Amino acid sequence: MAQAQPFSYEKCFVHKSREEREEDERTYNMYKTLVQTLPTKKGLGCGDLYDYQGFWYEYEHCAPIMAVQDHFKPRSTDILLVTAPKSGTTWMKALMFAIMNRNSYSSDEHPLLTFNPHMCVPFLEGNIYKENVIPDLNVLPSPRLFATHIPYSSQPKLVKESRCRIVYLCRNPRDTFVLFWDFINQIRAKNLIPALELEDAVEMFCDGITPFGPLWDHILGYWKESIDSPENVLFLKYEELQAQPLVHLKRVAEFVGCPFSPDEEKGEALTEITNLCSLDNLRNSAANQTGMVDTAVVSVEASVFFRQCEIGDSEKLLTTDMTEKIDLITKTKLCGSGLTM
């Protein structure tokens, strides 16, 4: 018998009446009408990107983000995993799911052996609010774990008022760019759209015209909030997490309210999670070699989320001029913030 999917969308919609669904569809149509009024520009995406509240988005993301802003009602017990695209999202989803559910599954029946991490931790704007029906998330038990790429300044006001906990993961901008350029070209290929040349993509990235970008503004929004409200926002760097996974996973577990017990720390609980969620282990699972994952834009092979990219690999692809340009923008943008990358 097939294992049940760890996150079920159906139960958030099934009890909706016809009248409620019709009202939801009218709401989404209103959002789509508003999207058509937004400024657009060619960017590092599959088509024109839309400027909404100071950030750029693919068309398919805009209406769902508006729906999240108007309808998502967070609880104080909610956990939001936030990243900019291609900053270690897939890996961090696996780690977060494993930490929070470590007592729910046996090691040989764990959902991460059967399902892609994106199926275990759904995106608010990419999965849950993707369709024309507003989900009823009240049916989900606490603590609820969601993922999102939405910038802090565009988070629903209720997220800030609820004091739910936010775990933010960022990555060096050069490596983030290389991963995203490769990823978006694979999506463009599926849509029969010509690939973006590297030189053009670098210019778009440096101009900030990328989905959920400018990247530096995305990072700084959560960095500043982590300084002002460290009890609500935990700021992590991909490079540090990879260098000392046990140290930082312990921090994450304490932050989200499920710390490892002394017995777990003495045992192998942390090591078991890092092994289960290692990129090699995830990459080699059957689900991630043959399965498909729905994104807001298109369904893609699960394997594309596991591109081999070690820290600093961008230096192998980018010219010296490209590297210096991205590094200069990073230094300028972060100047005075106390954040270094």
C-alpha positions in Angstrom: 0.0 0.0 0.0 1.3 3.5 -0.9 2.3 5.6 2.0 0.0 8.6 2.8 1.4 11.9 1.7 2.7 13.8 4.8 0.8 16.9 3.8 -2.7 16.6 2.5 -4.1 19.5 0.6 -7.5 17.9 0.1 -8.6 18.2 3.7 -8.2 22.0 3.5 -10.8 22.2 0.7 -13.2 19.3 0.8 -15.8 20.9 3.1 -16.1 24.1 1.0 -19.6 24.7 -0.2 -20.4 25.7 -3.8 -21.2 29.2 -2.7 -17.9 29.5 -0.9 -15.9 28.2 -3.9 -17.7 30.7 -6.2 -16.8 33.5 -3.8 -13.2 32.3 -3.7 -13.0 32.3 -7.5 -14.3 35.9 -7.6 -11.6 36.8 -5.1 -8.9 35.3 -7.2 -10.3 37.0 -10.3 -10.0 40.3 -8.5 -6.4 39.6 -7.7 -5.6 38.6 -11.3 -7.2 41.9 -12.5 -4.9 43.8 -10.1 -1.9 41.9 -11.4 -2.5 43.1 -14.9 -2.0 46.7 -13.6 1.4 46.1 -12.2 4.7 47.3 -13.8 6.5 44.6 -15.7 10.0 44.0 -17.0 12.0 41.3 -18.6 13.9 39.5 -15.9 15.5 36.2 -14.7 12.3 34.2 -15.1 10.2 32.4 -17.6 8.5 35.6 -18.9 8.0 39.2 -17.8 8.3 39.7 -14.1 5.8 41.8 -12.1 6.7 44.5 -9.6 4.6 44.2 -6.5 5.4 46.0 -3.3 9.0 46.6 -4.4 9.8 43.0 -5.3 9.6 41.1 -8.6 7.5 38.0 -9.2 6.5 35.6 -11.9 2.9 36.1 -12.9 1.8 32.8 -11.3 3.1 33.9 -7.9 1.3 37.3 -7.7 -2.3 36.3 -7.1 -1.4 33.6 -4.5 0.8 36.1 -2.6 -2.2 38.5 -2.5 -4.3 35.6 -1.2 -1.8 34.8 1.5 -1.7 38.5 2.6 -5.5 38.7 2.8 -6.4 35.2 4.1 -3.5 33.4 5.9 -4.2 33.5 9.6 -1.1 32.4 11.4 -1.0 30.9 14.9 1.6 31.8 17.5 2.7 28.1 17.3 3.3 28.2 13.5 6.7 27.8 12.1 7.6 29.5 8.8 10.6 28.4 6.9 11.7 31.3 4.7 14.3 31.5 1.9 15.0 33.3 -1.3 14.8 30.8 -4.2 17.8 28.4 -4.6 19.3 29.2 -1.2 19.1 25.7 0.2 15.3 25.5 0.5 15.0 21.8 -0.4 17.6 20.7 2.1 16.2 23.0 4.9 12.7 21.7 4.3 14.0 18.1 4.8 15.9 19.1 8.0 12.9 21.0 9.5 10.5 18.3 8.7 12.8 15.7 10.2 13.4 17.7 13.4 9.7 18.4 14.1 8.6 14.9 13.3 11.4 12.9 14.7 9.2 10.9 17.0 6.5 10.2 14.4 8.2 7.9 12.0 10.5 4.9 12.1 13.8 5.3 10.2 12.8 2.8 7.5 9.3 4.3 7.0 10.2 8.0 7.0 8.3 10.2 4.5 11.5 11.7 3.2 12.4 8.3 1.8 9.3 8.3 -0.3 8.4 11.9 -0.9 10.3 15.0 -2.1 10.8 17.5 0.7 8.6 20.0 -1.1 5.7 17.6 -0.7 6.4 17.4 3.1 6.6 21.2 3.7 4.4 23.1 1.3 4.9 26.6 0.0 2.1 29.0 1.1 2.2 30.9 -2.2 3.3 28.0 -4.4 1.1 25.2 -3.3 -1.5 26.0 -0.7 -2.8 29.2 -2.2 -2.1 28.2 -5.7 -5.6 27.3 -6.8 -8.8 29.4 -7.1 -10.1 28.2 -3.7 -9.0 29.7 -0.4 -7.9 26.8 1.9 -9.2 26.3 5.4 -6.0 25.8 7.3 -7.8 25.6 10.6 -8.2 21.9 10.0 -4.5 21.4 10.4 -3.2 20.7 13.9 -0.5 22.7 15.6 2.4 23.2 15.3 2.0 23.9 11.5 5.1 24.1 9.3 4.9 26.1 6.1 7.5 27.4 3.7 7.5 30.7 1.8 9.7 32.9 -0.3 7.7 36.0 0.5 9.9 39.0 1.6 9.4 40.2 5.2 8.0 43.5 4.2 5.2 41.7 2.2 4.4 39.2 4.9 0.8 39.5 6.2 0.4 41.9 9.0 -0.9 39.0 11.1 2.4 37.1 10.7 4.1 40.0 12.5 1.4 40.3 15.1 1.1 36.6 15.9 4.8 36.3 16.8 5.0 33.0 15.0 8.6 31.8 14.6 10.4 32.3 11.4 13.5 30.4 10.4 15.4 32.2 7.6 18.1 30.6 5.5 20.3 32.5 3.1 23.2 31.6 0.8 26.1 33.4 -0.8 24.6 35.5 -3.6 27.0 34.2 -6.3 26.1 30.6 -5.6 22.4 31.5 -5.3 22.6 33.1 -8.7 24.3 30.1 -10.5 21.7 27.7 -9.0 18.8 29.9 -10.0 20.1 30.5 -13.5 20.4 26.8 -14.1 17.0 26.1 -12.5 15.1 28.7 -14.5 16.7 27.5 -17.7 15.4 24.0 -17.1 11.9 25.4 -16.5 12.2 27.6 -19.7 13.2 24.5 -21.6 10.0 22.6 -20.4 8.0 25.6 -21.6 9.9 25.7 -24.9 11.4 29.1 -24.1 15.0 29.8 -25.2 17.6 29.7 -22.4 18.9 32.9 -20.9 22.5 33.6 -21.7 24.8 33.8 -18.7 25.8 37.4 -19.4 22.2 38.6 -19.7 21.2 36.7 -16.6 24.0 38.3 -14.5 22.8 41.7 -15.6 19.2 40.9 -14.6 20.4 39.5 -11.3 22.5 42.5 -10.4 19.6 44.8 -11.3 17.5 42.8 -8.8 15.0 41.6 -11.5 14.6 38.1 -10.3 11.6 36.3 -8.8 11.3 37.4 -5.1 14.2 39.8 -5.7 16.2 41.9 -5.3 17.9 39.2 -3.4 19.8 41.5 -1.2 16.6 43.3 -0.1 15.1 39.9 0.6 18.0 38.9 2.9 18.2 42.3 4.6 14.5 42.3 5.5 14.8 39.2 7.6 18.3 40.0 8.9 17.1 43.3 10.4 14.1 41.6 11.9 16.3 38.9 13.4 18.3 41.7 15.1 15.2 43.5 16.4 13.2 40.3 17.3 15.6 37.4 17.8 12.9 35.5 19.7 10.8 35.4 16.5 13.3 35.2 13.6 16.3 32.9 13.5 18.7 33.8 10.8 20.9 31.1 9.3 23.6 30.9 6.7 23.8 27.9 4.4 27.6 27.8 4.5 27.6 27.7 8.3 24.8 25.1 8.4 26.8 22.9 6.1 30.0 23.4 8.1 28.5 22.6 11.5 25.1 20.9 10.9 24.8 19.4 14.4 25.4 22.8 16.1 22.9 24.6 14.0 20.2 21.9 14.0 20.3 22.0 17.8 19.7 25.8 17.6 16.8 25.3 15.2 15.2 22.7 17.4 15.4 24.9 20.4 14.1 27.9 18.5 11.0 26.1 17.1 10.1 24.7 20.5 11.1 21.0 20.2 14.6 20.9 21.7 16.6 17.7 21.7 16.6 16.0 25.2 19.9 15.2 27.0 19.3 11.6 26.0 18.8 12.5 22.4 22.0 14.6 22.4 24.0 11.7 24.0 22.5 9.3 21.4 22.5 9.6 17.7 19.3 11.6 17.1 21.1 14.6 15.5 23.4 12.4 13.4 20.5 10.3 12.2 18.7 13.4 11.0 21.7 14.8 9.2 22.3 11.4 7.5 18.6 11.1 6.5 18.6 14.6 5.1 22.0 14.6 3.5 21.9 15.8 -0.1 23.4 12.5 -1.3 20.7 10.5 0.5 17.9 12.7 -0.7 19.3 12.8 -4.3 19.5 9.1 -4.5 16.0 8.3 -3.2 13.6 6.9 -5.8 11.2 9.7 -5.2 13.8 12.3 -6.2 15.1 10.4 -9.1 11.8 9.7 -10.9 9.1 11.8 -9.2 7.6 15.2 -10.2 7.1 18.3 -8.1 4.5 21.0 -8.8 5.7 24.5 -8.7 3.6 27.6 -9.2 4.9 27.9 -12.8 5.2 24.3 -14.0 5.7 20.7 -12.9 9.3 19.7 -12.9 11.4 16.5 -12.2 12.2 16.2 -8.6 15.9 15.6 -9.5 16.3 19.3 -10.6 16.2 20.4 -7.0 19.4 18.5 -6.3 21.9 20.1 -8.7 25.4 19.4 -7.5 26.7 22.8 -6.4 29.4 23.0 -3.7 30.1 26.2 -1.8 32.1 28.5 -4.1 31.3 26.5 -7.3 30.1 29.8 -8.9 33.8 30.7 -9.4 34.0 27.8 -12.0 31.3 29.4 -14.1 31.4 33.1 -13.6 34.1 35.3 -15.1 36.3 37.5 -12.9 34.3 40.6 -13.9 31.0 38.8 -13.1 32.2 37.7 -9.7 33.6 41.2 -8.9 30.3 42.8 -10.0 28.1 40.6 -7.8 30.5 40.9 -4.8 30.6 44.7 -5.1 26.8 44.9 -5.1 26.7 42.5 -2.1 29.2 44.6 -0.2 27.4 47.9 -1.0 23.9 46.6 -0.2 25.0 45.0 3.1 27.2 48.0 4.2 26.3 49.1 7.7 23.9 46.2 8.4 26.4 44.1 10.4 25.8 41.2 8.0 28.7 39.8 6.0 28.5 37.1 3.2 
